[in-house]
Amino acid sequence: MIGRLLGGTSLAAILAFATALVAETAQPPKPAGQPPAFRTGVEVVSLTVTVTDPKTGVYLTDLDEPDFEVFEDGVKQNV
């Protein structure tokens, strides 16, 4: 009975050690002294607009791309 108990305890200790070893080696090493890098960019921005005639309030539905100008930080952007 004691042999089985010690065998089960040894097996549990080996499994715990193996699990900790796998978890430790699964994470990539972190470079010392370097903050994490973050980069982002946007290639496409969708804009939904509603245009109405200022005098009548009627929706204008026959507008095309040349009828619009888009500015970002005061700089005209290509549509």
N, C-alpha and C positions, 0 to 999 in steps of 0.2 A: 504494500500500500504506500509506504514512504517513497519507494522507488518511482512509482507512478506520479506521485505528487511532485517530487523533484524534477522528473522528466517534463511534466506539464509546465512547471515554473521556468525551467530552462528554455523550453520552446517559446514561451511567452516573452521571455527576455530577449531571445534572439530575434523574434518578430518585431519587437519594439525597436531594437537597435537597427534592424534592416529598414524599417519604415522611416526612422529619423535620418538614416544615411541617404536614402533615396530622396527625401524631402529637401535635404541640405544640398545635394548635388543637382537637383532639378532646377534650381534658381540660378540665372546667370550671375556671374560676379559683378559687383558694382564698382565702377572706377572710383578710386580714392580722390576726394577733393573736387570732384566735378559735379555741378548741379545738373539735374535732369534737363535734357533739351526738349523744346517744344516748338514745332513749326506748323504753320497752317497757311492755307491759301484758298482763294475762291476763284473759279474760272467762269462760273455762270451764276447770274442773279436773276431771278424771275420777279417781275414787277406787274402787279395788277393795278390798273388805273380805271377810273371812271371819269369821263369828261362830259360836261354839260354846257350848253349855251348859256352864258351869263345873263342874257336878257330874258330868255324864255324858260330856262331850266330844262329844256329838252335834251335827252341823251344824244351825244354825237357818236354815231356808229360807223361812219365811213372814213375813219382816220387810218393812216398807214405809218410805217416806220419813219419816213422823213418828216412827219408832223410832230415828232417828239424829240426832245433834247434831255439828256440825263447828265447831271452834274454830281461829282463826288468831291467833297471838300473844295468846292468852287472851281473844279477842273472838269471841263466837258469830257464825257466818256463816249466811246463808240457804242452805238446801239446794235 
